[in-house]
Amino acid sequence: PRFDGDPVFNALLAPGQADTDASSAFAIEIEDFAHARQWYEPNTAVLHTELYDHSGQGIEITDFAPRFYSRARFFKPMTLVRRVRPLHGAPRIRVSLDIRYDWGRRQPLITQGSNHLRYVGDALTLRLSTDAPLSHLLSKQPFVLTRAHDFLLGADESLAGGIADTARLFEQETVAYWRQWTQRLHIPLEWQEAVIRAAITLKLSLFEDTGAIVAAMTTSIPEAPGSQRNWDYRYCWLRDAFFVVRALNSLSEVSTMEDYLRWLSNVVVQAKGGHIQPLYGIGLERELPEVMMDHLSGYRGMGPVRVGNQAQEHFQHDVYGNVVLGAAQAFHDQRLLHRAGLAEFKRLEDVGEQAARTYDQPDAGMWELRTRARVHTSSALMCWAACDRLGKIARVLTLPERAAYWQGHAQRMQERILREAWSEERQAFAESFGGRDLDASVLLMIEVGFIDPKDPRFVATVDALEIHLCDGPYMRRYEAPDDFGKPETAFNICTFWRIDALARIGRKAQAREIFAAMLAARNHLGLLSEDTHPVTGEMWGNFPQTYSMVGIINAAVRLSAPWDSQ
């Protein structure tokens, strides 16, 4: 039931293991498959799939998780609903439900009722309620689909109504919920469909119990083919905070933003003025030990499969800036039900003190390098942003002495960064103090208001990054080899940073061209992963990637013509 939990379906990470005990999936297949098409119901998270055989016979599958208001409460059960109906002819289908627990290592005990199957495990029992023949499900034998069937997989509880009626009601109410939700969004004039899909995906990435937003919904999809850059992204990274809050604010999606700010506030309180980790579990867990699942072959057979993330042990000083940048919204936004005040400011000041102490100290950097520490420009930059925003918050709270204190810190840090990060040799801001390697993260200088976009040094940096880090429209993170060699794929959020930088320095036409290329890189459902291969255009990395979907929103807002121009 949790993003970071033990998946009951893991076929994505166990391809070619379908005949072993490890692989698990819920598959609805048409016999003699020929082709398919798939789409989302517009402005919803309801997925439609049509499958056809070589004779032209077809079926439609509708997948969704129920989500709507009922009897003065928000109804969002741990349930997956799958509805299948014949479209043409008399197609034969096979339905197989293979559930595994403990990362594929344990098979459940299956018990049968009149219209349900129970999958009993040590810690979890799931129930499938269906009006399809149970014998066909248990034997996995194909059968002719002569009428619609519904499948509701969820908690071990009886349904209050009939199976077909319940599935139909759940679909109607869920479609209505999502359409009402999207109607409230403030979206740009251009690229509306792309922005709405990104917004819905961002909403689906929210763990509403705590307000955490996961970096992605998967683990261990490689950043590049056979690279072993396989990481578990089912946690909440603080580096995403500023961009997530900015995207939610631009969409006027206040409730999700307030949930996320609540999670950030809990991170600050938990830290008690000390070290803040780069990431936490969605329930604010601090310990996320990294374990290899060697019995799973990995995505397309490209292991390893990792659970947990060692990056929680790293020192990444940019987190202090990301926390303050994200939390600053709570002091300025009068729409919020729970605005921040003096008590929250004092806690954030502890974060600022950490930023002031560590901005010029070596760390792993925002890219989480495991074997190398430097004084990273992006980390120093974000520490500056923490102090700068604290000064602005102090002015809002009418605290002139504290405003002067933090502005003084910010000014000293800014002068040092401008001096130490500039590479005369490369005519660009470098990855680290006194270094010469280039890194896309220096583009964040204008994102956080550190430097005028038209400053010749920044413009020269944009040009240098284009020459050395770009493959066509796509941008890689950095040029120096890391723990695994040189990156092979482009990092999508870096390309979005480039789009923003180009727009701000006056090259809006070029920015729009690159944005069009990024929209073309999405899959057929409008979703993006973490990375794009610059040669094949293939998506790599965990999927869908929150950072990438946020990039779509922020770029569209930046580049779109205004509504009054229509």
C-alpha positions as CSV (number, residue, x, y, z in Angstrom):
1,P,0.0,0.0,0.0
2,R,3.0,2.4,0.3
3,F,5.3,3.7,-2.4
4,D,8.3,2.3,-0.6
5,G,6.7,-1.0,0.3
6,D,7.2,-4.6,-0.8
7,P,5.7,-4.8,-4.3
8,V,3.2,-7.5,-4.8
9,F,3.8,-7.2,-8.6
10,N,7.5,-7.1,-9.6
11,A,7.7,-8.3,-13.2
12,L,9.3,-5.0,-14.2
13,L,12.4,-6.1,-12.2
14,A,12.1,-9.8,-13.0
15,P,11.8,-10.1,-16.8
16,G,12.4,-13.6,-18.2
17,Q,11.6,-15.0,-14.8
18,A,7.9,-15.5,-15.5
19,D,8.2,-19.3,-14.8
20,T,10.0,-18.8,-11.5
21,D,8.6,-18.1,-8.1
22,A,10.1,-14.6,-8.1
23,S,8.1,-12.9,-10.9
24,S,4.6,-11.6,-10.2
25,A,2.1,-9.7,-12.3
26,F,-1.6,-9.1,-12.9
27,A,-1.9,-9.7,-16.6
28,I,-5.0,-9.6,-18.9
29,E,-3.9,-10.8,-22.4
30,I,-5.7,-11.4,-25.6
31,E,-4.9,-14.6,-27.5
32,D,-3.1,-14.2,-30.8
33,F,-2.2,-10.6,-29.9
34,A,-1.6,-8.2,-32.9
35,H,-1.5,-4.6,-31.7
36,A,-2.6,-2.3,-28.9
37,R,-3.4,1.3,-28.2
38,Q,-3.5,3.1,-24.8
39,W,-4.6,6.4,-23.5
40,Y,-5.7,8.2,-20.4
41,E,-9.3,9.4,-20.1
42,P,-8.8,13.2,-20.6
43,N,-8.0,15.1,-17.4
44,T,-8.1,12.0,-15.2
45,A,-5.8,9.2,-14.0
46,V,-8.1,6.5,-15.5
47,L,-6.2,4.4,-18.0
48,H,-7.7,2.7,-21.1
49,T,-6.0,0.0,-23.1
50,E,-7.3,-1.7,-26.2
51,L,-5.9,-5.1,-27.3
52,Y,-6.6,-6.6,-30.8
53,D,-5.8,-10.0,-32.3
54,H,-4.9,-10.8,-35.9
55,S,-8.5,-11.4,-36.8
56,G,-9.5,-7.9,-35.7
57,Q,-11.2,-9.0,-32.5
58,G,-10.6,-6.7,-29.6
59,I,-11.1,-5.9,-25.9
60,E,-10.9,-2.8,-23.8
61,I,-9.3,-2.7,-20.3
62,T,-9.9,0.2,-17.9
63,D,-7.6,0.6,-15.0
64,F,-7.9,3.0,-12.1
65,A,-7.6,3.5,-8.3
66,P,-10.9,4.7,-6.7
67,R,-10.6,8.3,-5.5
68,F,-13.6,10.5,-4.7
69,Y,-15.7,12.1,-1.9
70,S,-18.4,10.1,-0.4
71,R,-20.6,10.6,2.7
72,A,-18.6,13.7,3.8
73,R,-15.2,11.9,3.7
74,F,-12.5,11.3,1.2
75,F,-12.7,7.7,-0.2
76,K,-9.3,6.4,-1.4
77,P,-9.2,2.7,-0.6
78,M,-6.1,0.6,-1.3
79,T,-7.8,-0.8,-4.4
80,L,-7.0,-1.4,-8.0
81,V,-10.0,-1.7,-10.3
82,R,-9.6,-3.4,-13.7
83,R,-12.6,-3.5,-16.0
84,V,-12.5,-5.6,-19.2
85,R,-15.1,-5.7,-22.0
86,P,-15.3,-7.1,-25.5
87,L,-15.1,-4.6,-28.4
88,H,-15.3,-6.7,-31.6
89,G,-16.0,-10.4,-32.2
90,A,-15.5,-13.1,-29.6
91,P,-11.9,-12.6,-28.4
92,R,-10.2,-15.2,-26.1
93,I,-8.4,-13.7,-23.1
94,R,-6.2,-15.1,-20.4
95,V,-6.2,-13.5,-16.9
96,S,-3.4,-14.4,-14.6
97,L,-2.9,-13.0,-11.1
98,D,0.4,-13.9,-9.6
99,I,1.0,-12.2,-6.3
100,R,4.3,-12.5,-4.4
101,Y,5.4,-11.1,-1.1
102,D,8.9,-10.4,0.3
103,W,10.2,-9.1,-3.0
104,G,9.1,-12.3,-4.8
105,R,10.5,-14.7,-2.3
106,R,7.2,-15.8,-0.7
107,Q,4.1,-17.2,-2.4
108,P,0.8,-16.5,-0.7
109,L,-1.7,-19.1,0.4
110,I,-4.7,-18.8,-1.9
111,T,-8.2,-19.4,-0.6
112,Q,-11.4,-19.3,-2.7
113,G,-14.9,-17.9,-2.0
114,S,-18.0,-17.7,-4.1
115,N,-16.8,-14.5,-6.0
116,H,-13.4,-13.8,-4.6
117,L,-9.9,-15.1,-4.1
118,R,-7.8,-14.4,-1.1
119,Y,-4.0,-14.1,-1.2
120,V,-2.8,-14.7,2.4
121,G,0.6,-13.6,3.4
122,D,2.4,-13.2,6.8
123,A,1.9,-9.4,6.9
124,L,-0.7,-8.7,4.2
125,T,-3.7,-10.4,2.8
126,L,-5.2,-9.2,-0.5
127,R,-8.6,-10.0,-1.9
128,L,-9.7,-10.2,-5.5
129,S,-13.4,-9.7,-6.0
130,T,-14.6,-10.6,-9.5
131,D,-17.5,-11.7,-11.6
132,A,-15.2,-13.6,-13.9
133,P,-15.0,-17.4,-13.7
134,L,-12.6,-18.2,-10.8
135,S,-11.6,-21.5,-12.4
136,H,-10.2,-19.7,-15.4
137,L,-8.2,-17.4,-13.2
138,L,-6.7,-20.2,-11.1
139,S,-5.9,-22.3,-14.1
140,K,-4.8,-19.4,-16.3
141,Q,-6.7,-21.0,-19.2
142,P,-7.9,-18.7,-22.0
143,F,-11.6,-18.2,-22.3
144,V,-14.0,-16.4,-24.7
145,L,-14.9,-13.0,-23.5
146,T,-18.6,-12.7,-24.2
147,R,-19.5,-10.0,-21.7
148,A,-17.8,-7.4,-19.5
149,H,-16.0,-8.6,-16.3
150,D,-14.7,-6.6,-13.4
151,F,-11.8,-7.2,-11.0
152,L,-11.3,-5.3,-7.7
153,L,-8.0,-6.1,-5.9
154,G,-7.5,-4.6,-2.5
155,A,-7.9,-5.1,1.2
156,D,-9.3,-8.3,2.6
157,E,-12.8,-6.9,2.9
158,S,-16.2,-7.7,1.4
159,L,-17.7,-5.3,-1.0
160,A,-20.8,-3.4,0.1
161,G,-22.6,-3.9,-3.2
162,G,-22.5,-6.0,-6.3
163,I,-19.2,-6.3,-8.2
164,A,-20.3,-4.8,-11.5
165,D,-22.3,-2.0,-9.8
166,T,-19.4,-1.2,-7.5
167,A,-16.9,-1.1,-10.3
168,R,-19.2,1.1,-12.4
169,L,-19.9,3.5,-9.5
170,F,-16.2,3.7,-8.6
171,E,-15.3,4.6,-12.2
172,Q,-17.9,7.2,-12.6
173,E,-17.0,8.9,-9.3
174,T,-13.3,8.7,-9.9
175,V,-13.6,10.3,-13.3
176,A,-15.7,13.1,-11.8
177,Y,-13.2,13.7,-9.0
178,W,-10.2,14.1,-11.4
179,R,-12.2,16.3,-13.8
180,Q,-13.2,18.6,-10.9
181,W,-9.6,18.6,-9.6
182,T,-8.2,19.6,-13.0
183,Q,-10.8,22.3,-13.4
184,R,-9.3,24.1,-10.4
185,L,-5.8,24.2,-11.8
186,H,-4.3,27.4,-13.1
187,I,-2.6,26.4,-16.3
188,P,-0.8,28.2,-19.1
189,L,-2.4,29.0,-22.5
190,E,-0.1,26.7,-24.4
191,W,0.7,23.0,-23.8
192,Q,-2.3,22.5,-21.6
193,E,-2.6,18.8,-22.1
194,A,1.0,18.2,-21.2
195,V,0.8,20.4,-18.1
196,I,-2.4,18.7,-16.9
197,R,-0.9,15.3,-17.3
198,A,2.2,16.4,-15.4
199,A,0.1,17.9,-12.7
200,I,-1.9,14.7,-12.3
201,T,1.3,12.6,-12.2
202,L,2.7,15.0,-9.5
203,K,-0.5,14.5,-7.5
204,L,-0.2,10.7,-7.8
205,S,3.3,11.0,-6.4
206,L,2.1,12.4,-3.1
207,F,1.9,10.2,-0.1
208,E,-1.0,12.0,1.5
209,D,-0.6,10.5,4.9
210,T,2.5,12.6,5.6
211,G,2.7,15.0,2.6
212,A,5.9,13.5,1.1
213,I,6.3,13.5,-2.6
214,V,8.4,10.6,-4.0
215,A,11.2,11.2,-6.6
216,A,9.7,8.3,-8.7
217,M,7.5,5.4,-8.3
218,T,10.1,2.7,-9.2
219,T,13.4,1.4,-8.1
220,S,16.4,0.2,-10.1
221,I,15.6,1.2,-13.7
222,P,19.1,1.9,-15.0
223,E,20.1,5.5,-15.9
224,A,21.7,4.0,-19.0
225,P,21.8,0.5,-20.6
226,G,23.9,-1.9,-18.6
227,S,25.4,1.0,-16.5
228,Q,24.6,-0.4,-13.0
229,R,23.4,3.1,-12.1
230,N,20.3,1.6,-10.6
231,W,18.9,3.4,-7.6
232,D,15.8,3.2,-5.4
233,Y,13.8,6.5,-5.9
234,R,10.7,5.7,-3.9
235,Y,11.6,8.3,-1.2
236,C,11.5,12.0,-0.8
237,W,14.5,14.1,-1.8
238,L,14.9,17.6,-0.4
239,R,16.6,18.8,-3.6
240,D,13.2,18.6,-5.3
241,A,11.5,20.9,-2.7
242,F,12.0,24.3,-4.3
243,F,10.9,23.1,-7.8
244,V,7.9,21.1,-6.5
245,V,6.6,24.0,-4.5
246,R,7.1,26.4,-7.4
247,A,5.2,24.1,-9.8
248,L,2.4,23.6,-7.3
249,N,2.2,27.3,-6.7
250,S,2.1,28.1,-10.4
251,L,-0.8,25.7,-10.8
252,S,-2.6,27.1,-7.8
253,E,-2.7,23.5,-6.4
254,V,-2.7,24.8,-2.8
255,S,-3.8,21.7,-0.9
256,T,-1.1,19.5,-2.3
257,M,1.5,22.3,-1.7
258,E,0.3,22.7,1.9
259,D,0.6,18.9,2.4
260,Y,4.2,19.0,1.1
261,L,5.1,22.0,3.2
262,R,3.8,20.1,6.2
263,W,6.2,17.3,5.4
264,L,9.1,19.8,5.0
265,S,8.2,21.4,8.4
266,N,8.4,18.0,10.1
267,V,11.9,17.4,8.5
268,V,13.1,20.7,10.1
269,V,11.6,19.9,13.5
270,Q,13.1,16.4,13.4
271,A,16.6,17.8,12.6
272,K,16.6,20.0,15.7
273,G,19.1,22.4,14.2
274,G,21.5,19.6,13.2
275,H,22.4,17.7,10.0
276,I,19.6,17.3,7.5
277,Q,19.8,14.3,5.2
278,P,19.5,14.6,1.4
279,L,16.4,12.3,1.5
280,Y,14.0,10.7,3.9
281,G,11.4,7.9,3.8
282,I,7.9,8.9,3.0
283,G,7.1,8.5,6.7
284,L,10.1,10.6,7.7
285,E,12.2,7.5,8.2
286,R,15.9,8.4,8.6
287,E,17.4,4.9,8.1
288,L,17.1,3.6,4.5
289,P,19.7,0.8,4.4
290,E,20.6,-0.2,0.8
291,V,20.1,-3.9,0.1
292,M,20.7,-5.8,-3.1
293,M,17.9,-8.2,-4.3
294,D,20.1,-10.6,-6.0
295,H,17.3,-13.1,-6.8
296,L,15.7,-10.5,-9.2
297,S,17.4,-10.1,-12.6
298,G,16.6,-6.4,-12.9
299,Y,14.9,-4.3,-15.6
300,R,15.5,-6.0,-19.0
301,G,17.9,-8.2,-17.1
302,M,20.1,-5.3,-16.1
303,G,20.7,-5.6,-12.4
304,P,21.3,-4.9,-9.7
305,V,17.9,-4.4,-8.0
306,R,18.4,-2.1,-5.0
307,V,16.0,-1.5,-2.1
308,G,16.9,1.5,0.1
309,N,19.3,4.3,-0.7
310,Q,22.8,4.9,0.7
311,A,22.5,8.6,-0.2
312,Q,20.7,9.1,3.1
313,E,24.1,8.8,4.7
314,H,25.7,11.5,2.5
315,F,26.5,15.1,3.4
316,Q,24.9,17.3,0.7
317,H,24.9,20.9,1.8
318,D,22.5,22.0,-0.9
319,V,19.7,20.5,1.2
320,Y,19.7,23.5,3.6
321,G,18.9,25.9,0.7
322,N,16.3,23.6,-0.7
323,V,14.5,23.3,2.7
324,V,14.4,27.1,3.2
325,L,13.5,27.8,-0.4
326,G,10.6,25.4,-0.2
327,A,9.4,26.5,3.3
328,A,9.6,30.2,2.4
329,Q,6.2,29.8,0.6
330,A,4.5,29.3,4.0
331,F,5.5,32.7,5.1
332,H,4.3,34.6,2.1
333,D,1.2,32.8,0.8
334,Q,-2.0,34.1,2.4
335,R,-4.0,31.3,0.8
336,L,-2.6,28.7,3.2
337,L,-4.6,27.5,6.1
338,H,-1.5,27.1,8.2
339,R,0.9,30.0,7.6
340,A,4.3,30.0,9.2
341,G,5.2,32.5,11.8
342,L,7.9,33.4,14.3
343,A,8.3,29.9,15.8
344,E,8.8,28.4,12.3
345,F,11.3,31.1,11.4
346,K,13.4,30.4,14.5
347,R,13.5,26.7,13.5
348,L,14.5,27.7,9.9
349,E,17.2,29.9,11.3
350,D,18.9,26.8,12.7
351,V,18.9,25.5,9.1
352,G,20.4,28.7,8.0
353,E,23.2,28.5,10.5
354,Q,24.1,25.0,9.1
355,A,24.1,26.6,5.7
356,A,26.4,29.4,6.8
357,R,28.8,26.9,8.4
358,T,29.0,24.4,5.6
359,Y,28.7,26.4,2.3
360,D,32.4,26.3,1.7
361,Q,33.0,22.7,2.9
362,P,33.4,19.6,0.7
363,D,30.4,17.4,0.2
364,A,29.0,14.8,-2.1
365,G,27.1,17.4,-4.2
366,M,23.6,17.3,-5.4
367,W,24.5,14.4,-7.8
368,E,25.3,12.2,-4.8
369,L,28.8,11.2,-5.8
370,R,29.8,8.3,-3.6
371,T,33.6,8.4,-3.8
372,R,34.5,12.1,-4.3
373,A,34.1,15.2,-2.2
374,R,34.5,18.8,-3.3
375,V,33.3,22.3,-2.5
376,H,30.5,22.1,-5.0
377,T,29.3,25.4,-6.5
378,S,25.6,24.2,-6.5
379,S,25.9,23.4,-2.7
380,A,27.4,26.7,-1.9
381,L,24.8,28.4,-4.1
382,M,21.9,26.7,-2.2
383,C,23.4,27.6,1.1
384,W,23.5,31.3,-0.1
385,A,19.8,30.9,-1.1
386,A,19.0,29.7,2.5
387,C,20.5,32.9,4.0
388,D,19.1,35.2,1.3
389,R,15.5,33.9,1.8
390,L,15.8,34.0,5.6
391,G,16.6,37.7,5.2
392,K,13.5,38.2,3.2
393,I,11.4,36.2,5.6
394,A,12.7,38.3,8.4
395,R,11.5,41.5,6.6
396,V,8.1,40.0,6.2
397,L,8.0,39.2,10.0
398,T,9.3,42.8,10.7
399,L,12.5,41.6,12.2
400,P,15.0,44.2,10.9
401,E,18.0,42.9,13.0
402,R,17.6,39.4,11.8
403,A,17.1,40.5,8.2
404,A,20.4,42.4,8.4
405,Y,22.1,39.4,10.0
406,W,21.0,37.0,7.2
407,Q,21.6,39.6,4.4
408,G,25.1,40.0,5.7
409,H,25.8,36.3,5.5
410,A,24.3,36.1,2.0
411,Q,26.4,39.0,0.7
412,R,29.6,37.5,2.0
413,M,28.8,34.1,0.6
414,Q,27.8,35.6,-2.8
415,E,31.1,37.4,-3.1
416,R,33.0,34.2,-2.3
417,I,31.0,32.1,-4.7
418,L,31.4,34.5,-7.6
419,R,35.2,34.6,-7.0
420,E,35.9,31.0,-6.3
421,A,33.5,29.3,-8.8
422,W,34.5,31.3,-11.8
423,S,37.0,29.5,-14.1
424,E,38.9,32.0,-16.2
425,E,40.2,29.1,-18.3
426,R,36.7,27.7,-19.2
427,Q,35.1,31.2,-19.2
428,A,32.3,29.7,-17.1
429,F,31.2,29.0,-13.6
430,A,32.7,25.6,-12.7
431,E,31.3,22.6,-10.9
432,S,33.4,23.3,-7.8
433,F,35.5,26.0,-6.1
434,G,38.8,26.4,-7.9
435,G,37.8,23.7,-10.4
436,R,37.5,23.6,-14.2
437,D,34.9,20.8,-14.8
438,L,31.5,21.9,-16.0
439,D,28.2,21.0,-14.4
440,A,24.7,21.8,-15.4
441,S,23.7,22.6,-11.8
442,V,25.3,26.1,-12.0
443,L,22.3,27.0,-14.1
444,L,20.4,27.2,-10.8
445,M,22.1,30.5,-10.2
446,I,19.3,32.3,-12.0
447,E,16.6,29.9,-10.7
448,V,17.3,31.2,-7.1
449,G,18.0,34.8,-8.0
450,F,21.8,34.7,-7.4
451,I,22.9,36.5,-10.5
452,D,21.3,38.7,-13.2
453,P,20.5,36.4,-16.2
454,K,22.1,39.0,-18.5
455,D,25.4,39.0,-16.6
456,P,28.1,38.2,-19.2
457,R,29.6,35.5,-16.9
458,F,26.3,33.7,-16.8
459,V,25.6,34.0,-20.5
460,A,29.2,32.7,-21.2
461,T,28.4,29.8,-18.8
462,V,25.3,28.9,-20.8
463,D,27.3,28.9,-24.0
464,A,30.0,26.7,-22.5
465,L,27.5,24.2,-21.1
466,E,25.9,24.0,-24.6
467,I,29.2,23.2,-26.2
468,H,30.5,20.6,-23.6
469,L,27.4,19.0,-22.1
470,C,24.7,19.1,-24.8
471,D,23.8,16.4,-27.3
472,G,21.4,18.2,-29.5
473,P,18.5,19.4,-27.3
474,Y,19.5,17.1,-24.4
475,M,21.8,18.1,-21.5
476,R,24.0,15.8,-19.4
477,R,24.7,16.6,-15.7
478,Y,28.4,17.0,-15.8
479,E,31.5,16.2,-17.9
480,A,33.9,14.7,-15.3
481,P,33.9,10.9,-14.8
482,D,32.1,9.8,-11.7
483,D,32.0,6.5,-9.7
484,F,30.8,4.7,-12.9
485,G,32.6,6.6,-15.6
486,K,31.1,9.3,-17.8
487,P,27.3,9.6,-17.9
488,E,25.9,8.2,-21.2
489,T,22.4,9.7,-21.0
490,A,21.0,13.1,-20.7
491,F,19.4,14.1,-17.4
492,N,16.0,15.5,-18.2
493,I,15.8,18.1,-15.4
494,C,19.1,19.6,-16.6
495,T,17.5,20.1,-20.0
496,F,14.6,21.9,-18.4
497,W,17.1,24.1,-16.5
498,R,18.7,24.9,-19.8
499,I,15.3,25.8,-21.3
500,D,14.7,28.2,-18.4
501,A,18.1,29.8,-18.7
502,L,17.8,30.3,-22.4
503,A,14.4,32.0,-21.9
504,R,15.7,34.3,-19.2
505,I,18.7,35.4,-21.2
506,G,16.5,36.3,-24.2
507,R,16.8,33.2,-26.4
508,K,13.1,32.2,-26.1
509,A,12.8,30.8,-29.6
510,Q,15.7,28.4,-28.9
511,A,14.1,27.5,-25.5
512,R,10.8,26.7,-27.2
513,E,12.5,24.4,-29.8
514,I,14.2,22.4,-27.0
515,F,11.0,22.3,-25.0
516,A,9.2,20.8,-28.1
517,A,12.0,18.1,-28.2
518,M,11.4,17.3,-24.6
519,L,7.7,16.9,-25.1
520,A,8.4,14.6,-28.0
521,A,10.6,12.5,-25.7
522,R,7.7,11.6,-23.5
523,N,6.0,8.3,-23.9
524,H,2.5,7.8,-25.5
525,L,0.9,8.7,-22.2
526,G,2.7,12.0,-21.7
527,L,5.1,10.7,-19.0
528,L,8.9,11.2,-18.7
529,S,11.5,9.2,-16.9
530,E,14.7,10.5,-15.3
531,D,17.0,10.3,-18.4
532,T,16.9,10.3,-22.2
533,H,19.4,8.6,-24.5
534,P,20.6,11.3,-26.8
535,V,21.1,8.9,-29.8
536,T,18.1,6.6,-29.5
537,G,15.7,8.9,-27.7
538,E,14.9,6.0,-25.4
539,M,13.8,6.7,-21.8
540,W,16.0,5.5,-19.0
541,G,16.0,5.9,-15.3
542,N,13.2,5.6,-12.8
543,F,9.7,6.3,-14.0
544,P,7.8,8.5,-14.0
545,Q,10.3,11.0,-12.6
546,T,8.8,13.8,-10.5
547,Y,11.7,16.1,-11.3
548,S,11.0,15.7,-15.0
549,M,7.3,16.2,-14.7
550,V,7.8,19.3,-12.6
551,G,10.2,20.5,-15.4
552,I,7.4,20.3,-17.9
553,I,5.1,22.4,-15.7
554,N,7.7,25.0,-14.9
555,A,9.0,25.3,-18.5
556,A,5.4,25.6,-19.9
557,V,4.6,28.4,-17.4
558,R,7.8,30.2,-18.4
559,L,7.4,29.9,-22.1
560,S,3.7,30.1,-22.8
561,A,2.0,33.1,-24.4
562,P,-0.3,34.9,-21.9
563,W,-4.0,34.1,-21.9
564,D,-4.9,37.6,-23.0
565,S,-2.9,37.0,-26.2
566,Q,-5.4,34.5,-27.6
